Amino acid sequence: MSLIDNTILFVKQKLENAEAGHDWFHIERVYKNALLIAQDEVCDIQIVKLGALLHDIADSKFYPDASGGDETVGPKVAREFLESQKVQEEIIIHVINIIENISFKGGNFEKKFNSIELEIVQDADRLDAIGAIGIARTFNYGGYKNRQLYNPEIAPKLNMSKEEYKKSEAPTINHFYEKLLLLKDKMNTKKGKILAQERHKFMELFLAQFYAEWDGEK
């Protein structure tokens, strides 16, 4: 089998029992989004594929430590796998850099690495965090963490530090304002920006309907 085929098999096995918003199907959607965006960019498609497939191989949210999540696990797991496949060190380093710099982390995280491949995979991942799928994933994770759906007395907290964002236990609706509605303006690529527009509008419609139902207006 090819390197990509082996990577797909590895990721499927690794994420077999993962939380539904961060499982193989999430990886598959990001992979497809990345390939779509990459069509309009000059890039190394192998690195895009590997970055998309391995970007959430061990999400720090599910490996708690004192800071709210161990961010070393994902890169370590990815490196061990790629080394087992005899992948060139240059490619491994690039993929690790994508994994380490892709996350939102409260919106105040400064990337320490830049490449068109990272921009493509980051946009693909962010697309899966918004729109209909994004809404479903957000409420699934909120349920997983036993969070309130909404509490009018708890206002969204903007401009959180990376540590505050990771440790937040706010109601699920707050997450729209703390992350999801911000992503449209943080897209990197032309295609990513276009695709994000419709998904953003869908979330705005959802929120309007949610509040109307909450307040007994509809």
C-alpha positions in Angstrom: 0.0 0.0 0.0 1.0 3.6 -0.5 2.1 5.9 2.3 -1.3 7.7 2.2 -3.2 4.4 2.3 -1.1 3.3 5.3 -1.7 6.6 7.0 -5.5 6.3 6.5 -5.4 2.8 8.0 -3.3 4.0 11.0 -5.6 7.0 11.7 -8.8 4.9 11.4 -7.4 2.4 14.0 -6.0 5.1 16.3 -9.3 7.0 16.4 -11.6 4.0 16.5 -13.1 5.0 19.8 -12.7 8.8 19.6 -15.3 11.3 20.6 -17.6 11.8 17.6 -16.5 15.3 16.8 -12.8 14.3 16.6 -13.1 10.8 15.1 -12.1 9.4 11.7 -15.1 11.0 10.0 -13.8 14.4 11.1 -10.4 13.6 9.7 -12.0 12.4 6.4 -14.0 15.6 6.0 -10.9 17.7 6.7 -9.0 15.6 4.2 -11.6 16.2 1.5 -11.8 19.9 2.3 -8.0 20.1 2.1 -7.9 18.5 -1.3 -10.6 20.8 -2.6 -8.8 23.9 -1.4 -5.4 22.6 -2.7 -6.8 22.5 -6.2 -6.4 26.3 -6.3 -3.0 26.5 -4.7 0.6 25.7 -5.6 1.6 23.3 -2.8 3.1 19.9 -1.9 0.0 17.8 -2.1 1.6 14.9 -0.2 2.3 17.2 2.8 -1.2 18.5 2.6 -2.6 15.0 2.7 -0.4 13.9 5.6 -1.1 17.1 7.5 -4.8 16.7 7.1 -4.8 13.0 8.0 -2.6 13.4 11.1 -3.6 16.8 12.4 -5.9 15.4 15.1 -4.2 12.1 15.7 -4.1 12.8 19.5 -6.0 16.0 20.2 -4.7 17.6 23.4 -8.2 18.1 24.7 -8.4 14.4 25.4 -4.9 14.2 27.0 -5.3 16.5 30.1 -2.4 17.9 32.0 -1.9 20.9 34.3 -2.2 23.4 31.4 -5.5 21.9 30.2 -4.2 19.5 27.6 -0.9 17.9 26.6 0.1 19.3 23.2 3.1 17.0 22.9 1.2 13.8 22.3 -0.1 14.5 18.8 3.3 15.4 17.3 4.9 12.5 19.1 2.4 9.9 17.8 2.6 11.4 14.3 6.4 11.4 14.3 6.6 7.7 15.4 4.2 6.7 12.7 6.0 8.6 9.9 9.4 7.3 11.0 8.0 3.8 10.9 7.0 4.5 7.3 10.6 5.7 6.5 9.4 9.2 5.6 12.1 11.8 4.9 12.9 13.9 8.0 12.2 17.1 6.1 8.6 16.0 5.4 8.2 14.8 9.0 9.2 18.2 10.4 6.8 19.9 8.1 3.9 17.7 9.1 4.7 18.2 12.8 4.8 21.9 12.3 1.3 21.7 10.8 0.0 19.7 13.8 1.6 22.2 16.3 0.3 25.3 14.6 -3.2 24.4 13.3 -5.3 24.9 16.4 -7.4 28.0 17.3 -6.4 28.1 21.0 -8.6 31.1 21.8 -7.6 33.1 18.7 -4.6 34.6 20.5 -2.1 32.0 19.5 0.7 33.2 17.2 1.8 30.7 14.7 5.5 29.9 14.9 5.6 28.3 11.4 4.1 29.3 8.1 3.6 27.4 4.8 0.8 27.2 2.2 0.4 23.6 3.2 -0.4 24.7 6.8 -2.8 27.3 5.5 -4.7 24.8 3.5 -5.0 22.2 6.2 -5.9 24.9 8.8 -8.7 26.2 6.5 -9.9 22.7 5.9 -10.1 22.1 9.7 -11.8 25.4 10.4 -14.4 24.7 7.7 -15.3 21.5 9.7 -15.8 23.7 12.8 -18.5 25.9 11.3 -21.7 25.5 9.4 -24.1 22.6 10.0 -21.3 20.1 10.8 -19.7 22.7 13.1 -22.9 23.1 15.0 -23.4 19.4 15.4 -19.8 18.9 16.6 -20.1 21.8 19.0 -23.1 20.4 20.8 -21.8 16.9 20.7 -18.6 18.0 22.5 -20.7 20.1 24.9 -22.7 17.0 25.8 -19.5 15.0 26.1 -18.3 17.6 28.7 -21.8 17.8 30.3 -22.0 21.6 29.6 -25.1 23.7 29.7 -26.7 24.4 26.3 -27.1 28.1 27.1 -27.2 30.3 30.2 -28.2 33.9 29.6 -26.4 34.9 32.8 -23.0 33.7 31.5 -21.7 36.0 28.8 -19.2 34.8 26.2 -15.7 35.6 27.1 -13.7 37.1 24.2 -10.0 37.5 23.9 -9.3 34.6 26.2 -5.7 33.5 26.7 -4.7 30.1 25.3 -4.8 28.7 28.9 -8.3 30.2 29.6 -9.6 28.9 26.3 -8.4 25.3 27.0 -9.9 25.3 30.5 -13.2 26.9 29.7 -16.4 25.2 30.9 -18.8 27.8 29.5 -22.2 26.9 28.0 -22.1 25.5 24.4 -23.8 28.6 22.9 -20.9 30.7 24.1 -18.5 28.8 22.0 -20.1 30.3 18.9 -19.0 33.7 20.0 -15.6 32.6 21.4 -14.6 30.7 18.3 -17.0 29.6 15.6 -18.2 33.0 14.4 -14.6 34.3 14.4 -13.3 31.7 12.0 -14.7 33.3 8.8 -12.4 36.2 9.1 -9.4 34.0 9.9 -9.4 31.9 6.8 -6.1 31.9 4.9 -6.9 30.9 1.3 -9.2 32.3 -1.3 -11.2 29.1 -1.6 -11.4 28.7 2.2 -12.8 32.2 2.5 -15.5 31.5 -0.1 -16.5 28.2 1.5 -16.6 29.8 4.9 -19.1 32.5 3.9 -22.1 30.1 3.5 -21.3 28.1 6.6 -21.1 31.3 8.6 -24.5 32.5 7.4 -26.0 29.2 8.4 -24.7 29.5 11.9 -26.2 33.0 12.2 -29.6 31.7 11.1 -29.3 28.9 13.6 -28.5 31.3 16.5 -31.4 33.6 15.5 -33.8 30.6 15.5 -32.3 29.2 18.8 -32.9 32.5 20.7 -36.4 32.9 19.3 -37.3 29.4 20.5 -35.5 30.0 23.8 -37.6 33.1 24.4 -40.8 31.5 23.3 -41.2 33.7 20.3 -41.5 30.9 17.8 
